[in-house]
Amino acid sequence: MMLTQKLAMVGHPWLGLRWGLCRGVALLLGVVMMVTIGFCSPSSAQSSPEILWDTYGVPHIHSRDTQGLFYAFGWAQMQSHADLLLRLYGQARGRAAEYWGEDYRDSDVWVRTMGIPERAAEWYTAQNPDFRADLEAFAAGVNAYAQTHGDRIDQAFAQILPVTAIDVLAHQQRVLHFTFVVNPEEVADLALEAGDESARSPVRPLPPPGFLRLPHGAASSRGDLCAHAAKSSGRPQSHHCW
């Protein structure tokens, strides 16, 4: 898919009245030319998506269809912060330790325990064909930028390419549902607190239905992570985590 990018001069009041008048004249001439071309051309519709970057680095995307918009948005996301985006997708796969070492082990344990990659695949299948195509277009924009500007990407992060639509859904799920809604740090702390209370109690309470404990040897560095993984709904009940 072809993509056009331009720099839009926005946000410079100090350019002065003279520059403003010049811009006004140029704009007037441009409008006259566009109207003329519009009448003379068989079709004035834009054939490919366009990204206009303002002077603050914000992309403004114009496209005649949603797939072009998603494609350009994926490209723009990579142009703004490619390394960060690829790292987050690697974490959403639950394979960050495989890519970047032991420091990401706890992150992978959390992602795998919550079933994020598997649920992301289910979510992808559940989408209607139009939105699946939009997700695929976004991933295609990400990959196209990486293929065109590979020299701007740290090779440590480039190894996760190509990105898929399922990666996009897994990332959304990990950040929103399993970081902001259910924070792994808080779950681990609750597990430790519950363990201390059980140790002091002469009678151990029975775990609630759906209780899940990591098998021995797969614990986090702060102790066993536990969670009630409601895979069907994708919304774990944090008050059931002991």
Secondary structure, DSSP 8 states (H G I E B T S, - for coil): ---EEEE---S-GGGHHHHHHHHHHHHHHHHHHHHHHHHHSS--S-SS-EEEE-TTS-EEEE-SSHHHHHHHHHHHHHHHHHHHHHHHHHHHTT-HHHHH-GGGHHHHHHHHHTTHHHHHHHHHHHS-HHHHHHHHHHHHHHHHHHHH-GGGS-HHHHTT-S--HHHHHHHHIIIIIIIIIS-HHHHHHHHHHHHHHHHH-SS-----TT--B--TT--BTTB--B----TTTT---GGG--
